[in-house]
Amino acid sequence: MAPVTDADDLAPRDWDCLRCGRIEPMVFRGLCGGCRDAVRTGARRERRDVAVADYEPKMNVTPNAVALKDD
């Protein structure tokens, strides 16, 4: 497929929305403006702090011999 070099090739065309099916002019086929806003609003979450315990290796894990080597 040849690369698009003409600006007229990127003019909006009427496409059906992949989510609601409404016909709307878009450059590429995808979600209409209303569905795009609804997805963004639904995906927005508040930041929260999560406490994570410190890593403690299992008892069957042995240290690497190179790390223990004395210089």
Secondary structure as UniProt FT lines:
FT   HELIX           7..10
FT   STRAND          13..16
FT   TURN            18..20
FT   STRAND          23..26
FT   HELIX           33..43
FT   TURN            59..60
FT   HELIX           65..68
//
